[in-house]
Amino acid sequence: MNFSESILIALDSVRGNKLRTFLTLLSVTIGVFAIIAAGAITRSVEESVFSQINAMGEGTLFIQRDPAMQTGHGSSRRMRPRKDVTYKQYKQLQNKLAGVAEYVTAMGAINGKTVKANGVSSDPDVLVYGAEEKTIFAFGRNIIDGRNIVEADIMFGRKVAVIGNDIITKLFKEAKPLGRTISIDGQSYEIIGILNSSGSMMGQSLDNMVFVPLPSFITYHGGDFFRSLTIFVHARNKSEFDEMMSEAVNHFRAIRNLKPWEENDFEIQSNEALSETFKGFTQYLTYFGVISGIISLIAAGIGIMNIMLVSVKERTRE
Protein backbone atom coordinates (compact mmCIF):
# COMPACT_ATOMS: atom_id res chain seq x y z
CA MET A 1 0.00 0.00 0.00
CA ASN A 2 1.56 3.32 -1.10
CA PHE A 3 1.18 6.73 0.50
CA SER A 4 -1.53 8.01 -1.85
CA GLU A 5 -3.66 4.92 -1.21
CA SER A 6 -3.34 5.47 2.56
CA ILE A 7 -4.59 9.06 2.08
CA LEU A 8 -7.60 7.85 0.09
CA ILE A 9 -8.50 5.25 2.75
CA ALA A 10 -8.25 7.94 5.45
CA LEU A 11 -10.51 10.30 3.50
CA ASP A 12 -13.04 7.49 2.96
CA SER A 13 -13.00 6.85 6.70
CA VAL A 14 -13.61 10.57 7.41
CA ARG A 15 -16.54 10.65 4.97
CA GLY A 16 -18.00 7.50 6.45
CA ASN A 17 -17.81 8.75 10.06
CA LYS A 18 -18.85 12.40 9.91
CA LEU A 19 -20.01 12.65 13.53
CA ARG A 20 -16.85 11.04 14.83
CA THR A 21 -14.72 13.39 12.72
CA PHE A 22 -16.68 16.41 13.94
CA LEU A 23 -16.26 15.41 17.62
CA THR A 24 -12.51 14.90 17.15
CA LEU A 25 -12.05 18.30 15.54
CA LEU A 26 -14.24 19.90 18.24
CA SER A 27 -12.10 18.38 20.99
CA VAL A 28 -8.88 19.65 19.42
CA THR A 29 -10.42 23.11 18.88
CA ILE A 30 -11.64 23.38 22.49
CA GLY A 31 -8.25 22.38 23.88
CA VAL A 32 -6.28 24.83 21.72
CA PHE A 33 -8.81 27.65 22.18
CA ALA A 34 -8.74 27.25 25.98
CA ILE A 35 -4.97 27.84 26.11
CA ILE A 36 -5.08 30.79 23.69
CA ALA A 37 -8.07 32.40 25.45
CA ALA A 38 -6.48 32.07 28.91
CA GLY A 39 -3.34 33.86 27.74
CA ALA A 40 -5.24 36.54 25.81
CA ILE A 41 -7.58 37.37 28.72
CA THR A 42 -4.67 37.65 31.16
CA ARG A 43 -2.71 39.95 28.82
CA SER A 44 -5.81 42.05 28.18
CA VAL A 45 -6.45 42.56 31.91
CA GLU A 46 -2.79 43.42 32.56
CA GLU A 47 -2.60 45.96 29.73
CA SER A 48 -5.92 47.56 30.68
CA VAL A 49 -5.15 47.91 34.40
CA PHE A 50 -1.56 49.05 34.02
CA SER A 51 -2.42 51.58 31.30
CA GLN A 52 -4.94 53.21 33.65
CA ILE A 53 -2.46 53.25 36.55
CA ASN A 54 0.36 54.61 34.38
CA ALA A 55 -1.95 57.33 33.02
CA MET A 56 -1.91 58.88 36.50
CA GLY A 57 1.83 59.43 36.18
CA GLU A 58 4.64 58.86 38.63
CA GLY A 59 4.69 60.42 42.07
CA THR A 60 0.99 60.16 42.90
CA LEU A 61 -0.14 59.12 46.37
CA PHE A 62 -3.57 57.75 47.27
CA ILE A 63 -5.08 58.07 50.73
CA GLN A 64 -8.32 56.21 51.38
CA ARG A 65 -10.22 54.39 54.09
CA ASP A 66 -9.83 50.85 52.70
CA PRO A 67 -7.12 49.15 50.62
CA ALA A 68 -7.53 48.99 46.84
CA MET A 69 -7.82 45.19 47.04
CA GLN A 70 -9.06 43.17 50.02
CA THR A 71 -8.49 39.46 50.49
CA GLY A 72 -10.61 37.32 52.79
CA HIS A 73 -13.38 38.07 55.29
CA GLY A 74 -10.90 38.72 58.08
CA SER A 75 -9.52 41.74 56.24
CA SER A 76 -13.03 43.13 55.72
CA ARG A 77 -13.89 42.78 59.40
CA ARG A 78 -10.68 44.54 60.40
CA MET A 79 -11.45 47.52 58.13
CA ARG A 80 -15.07 47.94 59.27
CA PRO A 81 -14.39 50.07 62.41
CA ARG A 82 -12.31 52.57 60.43
CA LYS A 83 -13.61 56.14 60.19
CA ASP A 84 -14.48 57.61 56.79
CA VAL A 85 -12.15 60.03 55.04
CA THR A 86 -14.25 63.21 55.13
CA TYR A 87 -14.27 66.43 53.12
CA LYS A 88 -13.15 68.38 56.20
CA GLN A 89 -10.15 66.07 56.70
CA TYR A 90 -9.25 66.42 53.03
CA LYS A 91 -9.27 70.24 53.19
CA GLN A 92 -7.13 70.14 56.36
CA LEU A 93 -4.56 67.91 54.67
CA GLN A 94 -4.63 70.10 51.56
CA ASN A 95 -3.68 73.11 53.71
CA LYS A 96 -0.95 71.19 55.56
CA LEU A 97 0.72 70.02 52.31
CA ALA A 98 0.37 73.33 50.45
CA GLY A 99 4.13 73.91 50.32
CA VAL A 100 5.13 70.26 50.00
CA ALA A 101 3.02 68.73 47.20
CA GLU A 102 2.35 70.01 43.68
CA TYR A 103 -1.35 69.57 44.36
CA VAL A 104 -3.75 67.78 46.71
CA THR A 105 -7.20 66.87 45.44
CA ALA A 106 -9.98 64.44 46.29
CA MET A 107 -12.62 62.27 44.68
CA GLY A 108 -15.88 60.66 45.74
CA ALA A 109 -17.48 57.91 43.66
CA ILE A 110 -20.76 56.03 43.51
CA ASN A 111 -21.99 53.54 40.92
CA GLY A 112 -25.44 52.58 39.67
CA LYS A 113 -26.83 56.05 38.93
CA THR A 114 -29.34 56.94 36.18
CA VAL A 115 -28.69 60.03 34.06
CA LYS A 116 -31.57 61.74 32.23
CA ALA A 117 -31.64 64.23 29.36
CA ASN A 118 -34.06 65.15 26.57
CA GLY A 119 -36.69 62.81 27.99
CA VAL A 120 -34.30 59.85 27.68
CA SER A 121 -32.81 57.88 30.60
CA SER A 122 -29.58 55.91 30.71
CA ASP A 123 -29.32 52.47 32.29
CA PRO A 124 -28.82 52.56 36.08
CA ASP A 125 -25.11 51.82 35.70
CA VAL A 126 -23.49 55.25 35.41
CA LEU A 127 -20.50 55.99 37.64
CA VAL A 128 -20.78 59.46 39.18
CA TYR A 129 -17.66 61.14 40.58
CA GLY A 130 -17.34 64.14 42.85
CA ALA A 131 -14.37 66.12 41.60
CA GLU A 132 -12.34 69.29 41.89
CA GLU A 133 -10.16 71.04 39.34
CA LYS A 134 -7.18 68.64 39.55
CA THR A 135 -9.17 65.45 40.13
CA ILE A 136 -9.72 64.62 36.48
CA PHE A 137 -5.98 64.93 35.73
CA ALA A 138 -5.04 62.92 38.83
CA PHE A 139 -7.47 60.32 37.53
CA GLY A 140 -5.49 60.13 34.28
CA ARG A 141 -8.16 61.75 32.07
CA ASN A 142 -8.23 64.79 29.78
CA ILE A 143 -10.87 67.20 28.49
CA ILE A 144 -11.22 67.04 24.69
CA ASP A 145 -14.02 69.58 24.33
CA GLY A 146 -15.27 72.36 26.59
CA ARG A 147 -13.62 73.03 29.94
CA ASN A 148 -12.85 71.42 33.28
CA ILE A 149 -14.50 71.94 36.66
CA VAL A 150 -12.70 74.93 38.23
CA GLU A 151 -12.43 76.42 41.71
CA ALA A 152 -15.03 79.10 40.89
CA ASP A 153 -17.62 76.40 40.15
CA ILE A 154 -17.11 74.99 43.65
CA MET A 155 -16.97 78.39 45.38
CA PHE A 156 -20.22 79.62 43.81
CA GLY A 157 -22.01 76.25 43.95
CA ARG A 158 -22.48 75.98 40.19
CA LYS A 159 -24.28 72.85 38.93
CA VAL A 160 -21.89 71.80 36.15
CA ALA A 161 -20.76 68.42 34.80
CA VAL A 162 -18.06 66.81 32.67
CA ILE A 163 -19.29 63.67 30.90
CA GLY A 164 -17.84 60.58 29.23
CA ASN A 165 -18.49 59.44 25.68
CA ASP A 166 -21.02 56.73 26.67
CA ILE A 167 -23.33 59.40 28.11
CA ILE A 168 -23.26 61.26 24.78
CA THR A 169 -24.00 58.07 22.85
CA LYS A 170 -26.93 57.10 25.09
CA LEU A 171 -28.59 60.48 25.61
CA PHE A 172 -27.63 62.91 22.87
CA LYS A 173 -27.14 60.83 19.71
CA GLU A 174 -26.17 63.40 17.05
CA ALA A 175 -26.84 66.50 19.18
CA LYS A 176 -23.99 68.58 20.61
CA PRO A 177 -23.98 68.02 24.38
CA LEU A 178 -22.05 71.14 25.50
CA GLY A 179 -24.35 73.64 27.17
CA ARG A 180 -27.17 71.13 27.53
CA THR A 181 -28.58 69.89 30.81
CA ILE A 182 -28.56 66.43 32.43
CA SER A 183 -30.38 65.31 35.55
CA ILE A 184 -28.99 63.02 38.28
CA ASP A 185 -31.06 62.18 41.38
CA GLY A 186 -33.36 65.10 40.54
CA GLN A 187 -30.47 67.61 40.34
CA SER A 188 -29.83 69.41 37.05
CA TYR A 189 -26.30 70.02 35.73
CA GLU A 190 -25.06 71.99 32.74
CA ILE A 191 -22.56 70.06 30.60
CA ILE A 192 -19.34 72.07 30.37
CA GLY A 193 -16.81 69.44 29.22
CA ILE A 194 -16.33 66.09 27.49
CA LEU A 195 -13.74 63.50 28.56
CA ASN A 196 -11.36 61.69 26.24
CA SER A 197 -12.37 58.11 25.45
CA SER A 198 -10.55 55.43 27.47
CA GLY A 199 -12.23 52.18 26.40
CA SER A 200 -12.89 49.62 29.12
CA MET A 201 -11.13 47.87 31.99
CA MET A 202 -11.99 44.34 33.18
CA GLY A 203 -15.25 44.44 31.21
CA GLN A 204 -16.42 47.81 32.59
CA SER A 205 -16.58 50.90 30.38
CA LEU A 206 -14.37 53.81 31.46
CA ASP A 207 -16.50 56.26 29.48
CA ASN A 208 -19.79 55.63 31.27
CA MET A 209 -19.18 58.34 33.87
CA VAL A 210 -20.03 61.86 34.96
CA PHE A 211 -17.89 64.27 37.02
CA VAL A 212 -19.70 66.88 39.14
CA PRO A 213 -18.30 69.34 41.73
CA LEU A 214 -17.31 67.49 44.90
CA PRO A 215 -19.51 69.48 47.35
CA SER A 216 -22.59 68.86 45.16
CA PHE A 217 -21.72 65.17 44.98
CA ILE A 218 -21.48 64.86 48.77
CA THR A 219 -24.71 66.85 49.35
CA TYR A 220 -26.96 65.29 46.70
CA HIS A 221 -25.58 61.95 45.51
CA GLY A 222 -23.78 60.20 48.36
CA GLY A 223 -26.83 58.63 49.96
CA ASP A 224 -26.41 55.38 51.87
CA PHE A 225 -23.86 53.87 49.49
CA PHE A 226 -21.16 56.54 49.46
CA ARG A 227 -18.74 55.92 52.28
CA SER A 228 -15.48 57.82 51.99
CA LEU A 229 -13.31 60.08 49.86
CA THR A 230 -10.09 59.17 48.09
CA ILE A 231 -7.38 61.82 48.39
CA PHE A 232 -4.75 62.25 45.66
CA VAL A 233 -1.40 63.84 46.57
CA HIS A 234 0.96 64.58 43.67
CA ALA A 235 4.67 65.27 44.24
CA ARG A 236 6.43 68.20 42.58
CA ASN A 237 9.11 65.79 41.37
CA LYS A 238 10.12 62.18 41.91
CA SER A 239 13.03 63.00 44.24
CA GLU A 240 10.64 64.62 46.77
CA PHE A 241 8.13 61.78 46.73
CA ASP A 242 9.35 59.90 49.82
CA GLU A 243 9.53 63.07 51.90
CA MET A 244 6.05 64.07 50.74
CA MET A 245 4.66 60.63 51.64
CA SER A 246 6.18 60.83 55.14
CA GLU A 247 4.68 64.28 55.74
CA ALA A 248 1.31 63.22 54.35
CA VAL A 249 1.16 60.24 56.73
CA ASN A 250 2.20 62.30 59.76
CA HIS A 251 -0.25 65.12 59.03
CA PHE A 252 -3.14 62.78 58.28
CA ARG A 253 -2.54 60.78 61.47
CA ALA A 254 -2.73 64.05 63.43
CA ILE A 255 -5.88 65.10 61.57
CA ARG A 256 -7.53 61.76 62.47
CA ASN A 257 -6.37 62.09 66.12
CA LEU A 258 -4.30 58.89 66.16
CA LYS A 259 -2.02 58.25 69.12
CA PRO A 260 1.69 57.51 68.44
CA TRP A 261 1.25 53.81 69.34
CA GLU A 262 -1.88 53.33 67.22
CA GLU A 263 -1.59 51.92 63.71
CA ASN A 264 -2.92 53.83 60.70
CA ASP A 265 -6.69 53.62 60.28
CA PHE A 266 -6.36 54.52 56.60
CA GLU A 267 -4.52 53.20 53.55
CA ILE A 268 -1.79 55.13 51.81
CA GLN A 269 -0.45 53.81 48.50
CA SER A 270 1.54 55.07 45.53
CA ASN A 271 0.64 54.19 41.97
CA GLU A 272 3.86 52.13 41.85
CA ALA A 273 2.67 50.11 44.87
CA LEU A 274 -0.74 49.76 43.25
CA SER A 275 0.94 48.35 40.13
CA GLU A 276 2.73 45.76 42.28
CA THR A 277 -0.57 44.81 43.95
CA PHE A 278 -2.23 44.24 40.60
CA LYS A 279 0.79 42.33 39.34
CA GLY A 280 0.22 39.84 42.16
CA PHE A 281 -3.47 39.65 41.21
CA THR A 282 -2.75 39.06 37.50
CA GLN A 283 -0.19 36.41 38.46
CA TYR A 284 -2.94 34.42 40.17
CA LEU A 285 -5.11 35.06 37.13
CA THR A 286 -2.37 33.60 34.93
CA TYR A 287 -2.17 30.47 37.10
CA PHE A 288 -5.94 30.08 36.93
CA GLY A 289 -5.89 30.47 33.14
CA VAL A 290 -3.13 27.89 32.70
CA ILE A 291 -4.87 25.39 34.99
CA SER A 292 -8.18 25.92 33.17
CA GLY A 293 -6.44 25.42 29.84
CA ILE A 294 -4.74 22.22 31.01
CA ILE A 295 -8.06 20.83 32.29
CA SER A 296 -9.68 21.63 28.93
CA LEU A 297 -6.81 19.94 27.09
CA ILE A 298 -7.09 16.83 29.26
CA ALA A 299 -10.86 16.67 28.69
CA ALA A 300 -10.34 17.12 24.95
CA GLY A 301 -7.61 14.45 24.99
CA ILE A 302 -9.91 11.96 26.74
CA GLY A 303 -12.56 12.61 24.08
CA ILE A 304 -10.06 12.05 21.26
CA MET A 305 -8.70 8.90 22.96
CA ASN A 306 -12.21 7.41 23.22
CA ILE A 307 -12.91 8.12 19.57
CA MET A 308 -9.60 6.53 18.57
CA LEU A 309 -10.36 3.51 20.77
CA VAL A 310 -13.68 3.01 19.00
CA SER A 311 -11.96 3.32 15.61
CA VAL A 312 -9.28 0.76 16.53
CA LYS A 313 -11.87 -1.73 17.90
CA GLU A 314 -13.77 -1.53 14.62
CA ARG A 315 -10.58 -2.54 12.74
CA THR A 316 -9.44 -5.24 15.18
CA ARG A 317 -10.82 -8.06 13.01
CA GLU A 318 -8.76 -6.79 10.05
N, C-alpha and C positions, 0 to 999 in steps of 0.2 A: 504494500500500500504506500503510494507516494504522498508527498505533502499536500498537493492540490486535492487529492481524493479525501484526505483527512479533513480538509477545510469544508468540502462539500457535505461530508457526513455530519460535521458539527452544525452547519447551517440547517440541514434537514432536521436535526435534533431540536434546534431552537424553534423552527417553524412548527414542529409537532408538539412542543410543550410551551405554549405562549405564556400561560399563567406562571409556570415555574421560572421561565426566563424573566418575566416582569418582577417577580418577588426577589430574585437574585440581584437584579439591577437596583431595585428599591433598597435592599439591604446595604449594598455598597454605597449608594447615594446618601443614605441616612448617616452612615458611619463617617464618610468624608465631610459631609455638610456640618455635622456636629463639631468636629475639630475646627473647621474653618470659622464657623459661627462663634464658637467660644473665644477664639483669638480676636476676631473682629470686634465683638462686643466689648471685650476688655480694653482694646486699644481705643475704641470710640469713647468709652467712659473716661479713660486717662486723659486723652486729648481735650475733651470737653471741660473736665474739672480743672485741669492745670492751665488751660487757656484763660479761664475766668479768674483764677487766682493770680496768674501773671499779669492780667490786665490791670490789676490794682497797683502794680509797680512795687519796687523794693522799698523797704523802710516803712511799711504800714503796720500799725499795731491795732489789735482788736481787743476791746474790753467788753465783756458781756457776763450775764448771770450764770449761764450754763456753758459747758464745753461744746464745741462744734459737732463732735460725735460722742455719743454715750454708748457704753457697752454694758449690758446686763442690768437687772433690776436693782442690784445693790447700789450702783452708781446713781440711778434715778432717785432712790430713797435718800441718798446722801445729799443730793442737790436740792431737795424739796424745801428744807428750812431756809434756804438762802433768800435774802431780800432782793427785790427788783432793783435794777439800775434805772433810776428816775431822771426826769428832765432836770430837776434841780441839781442832782449830783453831777450830771453832765456839764451844766453851765459852770459849776464850781471848779471842776477839773479843767475846763476850757480856760478859765481865768488863771488857774495855777500854772498852766503850761504855756501861757501866752508868749513868753520869751524863750521857750525851750523847743517847741515843735513848730513845724511850718504851718500846720493847721490842726485843729481838733473839731470834729463834727460828729453827728450822731444820726441814727436811723432807727425807726420803728417799722415793723412789718406785720401784716396780717393777710392771710390767704382766704379764698372762698367768697370774695365780694362780687356783687353784680353792679355793672356800670351801665347807665342808661343815657341815651341821646337820640334825638329825632324820633321819639316814639318806639325805639328799638332797644332791646335789652341784651346784654352779653350773657354768656353762661355764668353761673355762680362759681367761677374759678379764677377770678382776677386777683393778682397779688398787688395790694396797695401798700406803698411805702410812705412813711413820714420822713421828710428830708429837709435839709438846709442847703445853702449855696454850694458847699464843697462835697456834699454827700454823694451826688451823682458821679463825680470824678473819683472819689474814694471807692466807689462801687465798680469802677472800671468802665463807665459808660460815657458817651458823648452826646451832645445836642447837635442834630443835623439840620434842624429847621426851627426858627423861632429863638427863644431865649431860655435861660435857666431860671430856677427859683432863686431870688436874691434876698439880701437882708431886709430890704424895704418891704418886700411881700410879707415877711414874718412880723416886722415891726408894726405895720398898719393892718394886719389881719386880713390880707387879700386872699380871696378864694381862687387860687390858680392851680394849674396842674400841668405836668409834663407826662406824655403818654408814650407807650410802646407801639410798635407797628401792628400788633394783633388787634389792638383797640380800634385802630383806623380801619382795618379790614372788616371787622365785625360790625362797626357802628356807622361808618361814614362812607363806605364804598368808594365812589369816585369824587365825593365832595372834599374840599380842603378843610381840614380840621382846625387849623389855627384860628383863634378868635371865637370858636364855637363853644358851647357849654355842654358839660357832662354832669350826671348826677350820681352820687355815691351815698348810700344810706340817707337819702333825702336832702343831702347838701349839694349845692350847685357849684361847679368850678369852671372857670374859663381856661381853655387850653392855650398855653403860651409857648410850648415847646414839644418837639418830637425827638425821641431817642433813636440812636443808631440801632440797626438790627443786629442781634447777637445769636440768632438760631435757638438751639435748645441744649439742655444739659440733663443727662440721665432721664430722658423722656419728657421733661417739662420745659415748655417754651419759656425763653428769657425775654420775650417781647410782649407777653401778656401781663403788663404791669402799668401802674399809674403812680407817679410821685406827686404828693401834695405837701404843703408846708407842715413841718413837724408839729407845731402847736395845734393846728387844725386836726391833724391825724389823731393826736392824743385826746383831744376834746370830743371829737365826733365819731371816730372809727375804731377806737381801741376795744370797747365793749368788754365782754367776759373772756375773750380769747387772747387779747394782747397782754403780754406779761411784762416785758422789759425791753429797754433800749440796748442797742449795740453802739458803742463809741469807737470811732476811728481816730487814731493819732498818727499823723504822718511826720516823719523826721525831715529836717532840712537837708541832710545828706546822710549817706550810709555810715560815715565815721562817727556820727553823733547818736546813732540808733540805740546802742546799749545804754548810754547815759540817759537818753530820753525815756527808755523803758523803765529804768530804775526809778527815775523821778515820778513817772506816771503811777507806778505801783505804790510808792510811798505816799504820794498825795491822795490817791484813791482809797488807800487803807485809812488814812486820817479822815477823809470825807465820810467814810462808812463807819467811823468810830470803832475800829478794830484795835484791840489791845496788842502790845508787842508779841505776846506769846500765842496769840490766836492765828490760825492759818487764814489765808485769803478766802473770802466768801464770794469770789468772782473769778472768772477765767480771763487770763491775759495771754494772747497769742499773736505771733507775727505771721505774715503770709508765708514766710519760709517754713515755719513750724506747721502751719496748716497744710502746706504741700507735703511735708513728711507724714502727717497724719493720714492724708488721702493716699499716699503711696502704700502705706501699710494696708489700708482698706482694699486698694486695687490688687495688692499682692494676694490677699485672700480670695478676691474675685477671680484672679488668674488660676489659683489652685482649684477652685470650684469648677471653672470652665474646663480645665484639663481632665478632672475626674469625671465630669459629665460626658465629655467627649470619649473618654476611655470606656465608660459604661455603654455608651451608644455603639462604639465599635465592637465591643464584646457581644452585645445583643445582635448586631448585624452579622457578626461572624458565626454565631450559633445558628442563625437563620440560614446562612449560606451552607454551613456544614450539614444541616438537616436535608437541604435540597440536594446536595452532592451525595449524601448517603442514600437517598431515594433513587437517584440516578444510577449509582453503582449497583444497588440491589436489583434494579431492573435488568442490568447487563450481566449479572452473575452467571446465569445459565450459559451465556456466550463464552 
